[in-house]
């Protein structure tokens, strides 16, 4: 008997209407337990065959073969790579992908970090970035934009959307974290508010991401408004899993193609 799956219903944005894209939720996959159900992370302790089923479902939704749903080995870096075809065996270490190939769907995996999808319609260039606090601070968004421009994109014509990520109300950080951002850029202090305890702050990751995008010359950028930590039924969250002592967590996938 064929397996029954709940519908896949990815979140989309009008800003990216010219590209096939989706910020996929945790709904519509084969995994169970803490990984229920559309866990697309090979780095998790979920059964690998179930992860492959989930990724194949996403590939079908994106209209590509499974090997044309392209992900990389993410390391919280500022490294972006140009992708011209299926990667095959070893995935490059990077945190963003750029392409002009309409047969590829570029994808990133997240579980609180920012997934950011980019599109420049006139030049036919797309990008996808994994931008946690470390990568965003290091310049992953700017690296993605620079590589898109190198492929013919006009900087002021690139549109960017930040997908589901942890919101400020649920992102408590310490004094050292705060100081690292303010030392790097004193203006970053506006993305922090006082937390419940002394020397604790609440950090606005999507607000910081939008600032970096706009400072890089992207006039049309937005956050979808969904919080991975708060919306338990829709999203995986590393921080929520840690607070619940769950041991592991699923990974969300976000993808875009021309």
Secondary structure per residue as TSV (DSSP state, phi and psi in degrees):
chain	resnum	aa	ss	phi	psi
A	1	X	-	360.0	135.6
A	2	X	-	-68.5	144.2
A	3	X	-	-68.1	144.7
A	4	X	-	-102.9	128.1
A	5	X	-	-118.1	144.7
A	6	X	-	-66.3	155.2
A	7	X	-	-62.1	144.9
A	8	X	-	-87.1	127.6
A	9	X	-	-135.8	75.9
A	10	X	-	-66.8	152.3
A	11	X	B	-81.0	135.4
A	12	X	-	-126.2	168.7
A	13	X	-	-131.4	137.1
A	14	X	G	-58.7	-26.5
A	15	X	G	-63.3	-26.8
A	16	X	G	-107.8	24.0
A	17	X	T	-59.7	-23.8
A	18	X	T	-81.7	-3.6
A	19	X	S	-125.3	147.2
A	20	X	E	-76.1	120.1
A	21	X	E	-151.9	166.0
A	22	X	E	-170.4	136.9
A	23	X	E	-97.2	100.8
A	24	X	-	-77.3	142.6
A	25	X	-	-89.5	-170.1
A	26	X	S	-86.9	3.4
A	27	X	-	-87.9	144.7
A	28	X	S	97.5	19.3
A	29	X	-	-117.0	-170.2
A	30	X	S	-102.5	-12.2
A	31	X	-	-76.0	162.8
A	32	X	-	-134.5	178.1
A	33	X	G	64.8	-138.3
A	34	X	G	-67.1	-14.7
A	35	X	G	-95.7	2.4
A	36	X	-	-61.5	127.9
A	37	X	S	-131.0	-25.8
A	38	X	-	-97.2	61.2
A	39	X	-	-79.6	119.7
A	40	X	-	-111.0	18.1
A	41	X	-	-99.1	109.8
A	42	X	T	-66.1	-19.1
A	43	X	T	-80.5	-3.9
A	44	X	S	-85.8	171.7
A	45	X	S	-90.0	11.8
A	46	X	S	-64.7	159.6
A	47	X	-	-64.0	128.8
A	48	X	H	-62.5	-33.7
A	49	X	H	-68.5	-32.4
A	50	X	H	-71.2	-39.3
A	51	X	H	-61.0	-40.9
A	52	X	H	-66.1	-37.7
A	53	X	H	-60.6	-44.3
A	54	X	H	-63.3	-44.6
A	55	X	H	-65.8	-35.5
A	56	X	H	-65.3	-36.9
A	57	X	H	-64.3	-40.7
A	58	X	H	-65.6	-43.3
A	59	X	H	-58.0	-43.8
A	60	X	H	-62.6	-41.4
A	61	X	H	-62.0	-33.7
A	62	X	H	-86.1	-5.8
A	63	X	T	76.6	29.5
A	64	X	S	-131.1	163.6
A	65	X	-	-70.2	159.4
A	66	X	G	-57.3	-38.1
A	67	X	G	-77.9	-3.4
A	68	X	G	-102.6	5.1
A	69	X	E	-91.8	101.6
A	70	X	E	-98.6	123.6
A	71	X	-	-125.9	165.9
A	72	X	-	-124.8	174.0
A	73	X	B	-85.2	103.4
A	74	X	-	-80.3	135.8
A	75	X	-	-133.1	15.4
A	76	X	S	61.1	41.7
A	77	X	-	-106.0	-174.8
A	78	X	S	-107.2	23.4
A	79	X	-	-94.5	124.9
A	80	X	E	-115.6	143.2
A	81	X	E	-124.2	146.3
A	82	X	E	-85.0	130.4
A	83	X	-	-116.9	123.0
A	84	X	-	-113.3	-9.6
A	85	X	S	-169.7	179.7
A	86	X	-	-54.3	141.0
A	87	X	-	-82.0	-36.5
A	88	X	-	84.9	-135.3
A	89	X	S	-61.7	-90.3
A	90	X	S	-76.0	124.4
A	91	X	-	-80.2	136.2
A	92	X	-	-68.1	150.4
A	93	X	B	-80.6	119.0
A	94	X	-	-169.4	170.4
A	95	X	S	-129.3	11.3
A	96	X	E	-155.7	152.6
A	97	X	E	-130.8	145.5
A	98	X	E	-134.3	143.6
A	99	X	E	-156.0	158.9
A	100	X	-	-118.7	7.1
A	101	X	-	-87.8	114.4
A	102	X	T	-69.7	-9.6
A	103	X	T	-89.3	1.9
A	104	X	-	-113.9	144.0
A	105	X	E	-110.2	117.3
A	106	X	E	-85.7	135.5
A	107	X	E	-141.2	149.2
A	108	X	E	-129.3	155.3
A	109	X	E	-111.6	138.0
A	110	X	E	-146.3	163.6
A	111	X	S	-157.1	50.4
A	112	X	S	134.8	-36.4
A	113	X	S	-62.9	164.4
A	114	X	E	-81.4	124.5
A	115	X	E	-91.5	127.4
A	116	X	E	-123.5	123.4
A	117	X	E	-107.9	139.3
A	118	X	E	-125.6	147.2
A	119	X	E	-148.7	132.3
A	120	X	E	-121.8	103.6
A	121	X	T	-68.5	-42.8
A	122	X	T	-64.2	-41.0
A	123	X	T	-86.7	-14.7
A	124	X	T	68.0	51.4
A	125	X	E	-126.4	135.1
A	126	X	E	-124.1	161.7
A	127	X	E	-149.9	156.8
A	128	X	E	-142.6	132.7
A	129	X	E	-131.6	143.0
A	130	X	E	-101.1	112.0
A	131	X	E	-128.0	80.2
A	132	X	-	-74.5	-175.1
A	133	X	H	-61.2	-39.4
A	134	X	H	-68.7	-46.2
A	135	X	H	-66.7	-40.0
A	136	X	H	-63.5	-43.1
A	137	X	H	-65.7	-35.1
A	138	X	H	-75.5	-21.1
A	139	X	T	113.3	23.8
A	140	X	H	-63.2	-34.4
A	141	X	H	-67.4	-43.0
A	142	X	H	-66.0	-37.5
A	143	X	H	-62.2	-40.3
A	144	X	H	-63.3	-47.1
A	145	X	H	-62.6	-45.2
A	146	X	H	-59.8	-40.7
A	147	X	H	-69.7	-35.8
A	148	X	H	-63.2	-43.4
A	149	X	H	-62.1	-39.0
A	150	X	H	-63.9	-21.4
A	151	X	T	-95.6	10.0
A	152	X	T	106.7	-1.6
A	153	X	-	-71.7	144.6
A	154	X	-	-89.8	123.2
A	155	X	G	-52.5	-44.6
A	156	X	G	-79.8	1.3
A	157	X	G	-109.4	0.1
A	158	X	-	-78.3	134.4
A	159	X	E	-109.3	141.0
A	160	X	E	-136.1	138.4
A	161	X	E	-130.4	127.8
A	162	X	E	-88.2	125.6
A	163	X	-	-85.6	-163.2
A	164	X	S	-56.9	129.0
A	165	X	B	-151.4	170.0
A	166	X	-	-71.3	135.6
A	167	X	-	-89.4	164.7
A	168	X	G	-58.5	-38.7
A	169	X	G	-61.2	-20.5
A	170	X	G	-117.2	11.4
A	171	X	-	-118.2	80.6
A	172	X	E	-85.8	134.4
A	173	X	E	-133.9	168.8
A	174	X	E	-100.1	-178.6
A	175	X	H	-61.8	-41.6
A	176	X	H	-63.5	-40.0
A	177	X	H	-60.7	-49.6
A	178	X	H	-56.7	-46.5
A	179	X	H	-66.4	-33.7
A	180	X	H	-64.0	-35.9
A	181	X	H	-76.2	-42.7
A	182	X	H	-70.6	-34.5
A	183	X	H	-64.8	-36.6
A	184	X	H	-71.3	-39.2
A	185	X	-	-156.2	105.7
A	186	X	G	-54.2	-28.7
A	187	X	G	-69.1	-15.8
A	188	X	G	-68.5	-13.0
A	189	X	G	-58.6	-25.4
A	190	X	G	-71.1	-9.8
A	191	X	G	-94.5	10.4
A	192	X	E	-123.0	139.8
A	193	X	E	-127.0	160.9
A	194	X	E	-64.8	138.9
A	195	X	-	-86.9	-168.1
A	196	X	S	-77.9	-22.1
A	197	X	S	-119.6	158.3
A	198	X	T	-57.5	145.0
A	199	X	T	62.0	22.8
A	200	X	E	-120.0	143.0
A	201	X	E	-134.2	160.1
A	202	X	E	-110.6	124.2
A	203	X	E	-103.5	133.4
A	204	X	-	-94.2	85.2
A	205	X	H	-62.9	-49.9
A	206	X	H	-65.2	-32.6
A	207	X	H	-63.5	-41.2
A	208	X	H	-65.4	-41.4
A	209	X	H	-61.2	-43.6
A	210	X	H	-63.7	-39.0
A	211	X	H	-61.1	-44.1
A	212	X	H	-65.1	-40.3
A	213	X	H	-62.7	-47.2
A	214	X	H	-68.7	-36.9
A	215	X	H	-65.4	-25.4
A	216	X	T	-84.1	1.2
A	217	X	T	100.0	11.9
A	218	X	-	-91.1	106.5
A	219	X	S	-76.3	-30.1
A	220	X	E	-112.7	98.1
A	221	X	E	-144.5	145.6
A	222	X	E	-152.8	162.0
A	223	X	E	-105.6	138.3
A	224	X	-	-68.7	-17.9
A	225	X	-	93.3	-2.9
A	226	X	-	-88.2	135.4
A	227	X	B	-103.6	122.4
A	228	X	T	-67.1	-35.6
A	229	X	T	-70.8	-44.7
A	230	X	T	-75.5	-39.8
A	231	X	-	-91.1	78.3
A	232	X	T	-58.8	-40.9
A	233	X	T	-72.4	-22.2
A	234	X	T	-100.5	-28.1
A	235	X	-	-134.9	148.4
A	236	X	-	-78.6	152.0
A	237	X	-	-147.8	120.3
A	238	X	H	-60.4	-45.4
A	239	X	H	-67.9	-40.6
A	240	X	H	-64.4	-41.6
A	241	X	H	-62.9	-38.2
A	242	X	H	-65.0	-45.5
A	243	X	H	-63.2	-28.7
A	244	X	T	-93.3	2.0
A	245	X	T	54.4	44.8
A	246	X	-	-84.4	-12.2
A	247	X	S	87.3	-33.4
A	248	X	-	-157.0	179.3
A	249	X	-	-158.3	153.3
A	250	X	-	-79.5	166.1
A	251	X	-	-118.2	131.2
A	252	X	E	-80.4	152.9
A	253	X	E	-121.0	141.4
A	254	X	E	-128.7	134.9
A	255	X	E	-142.5	154.6
A	256	X	E	-146.9	144.9
A	257	X	E	-145.7	158.4
A	258	X	-	-74.4	360.0
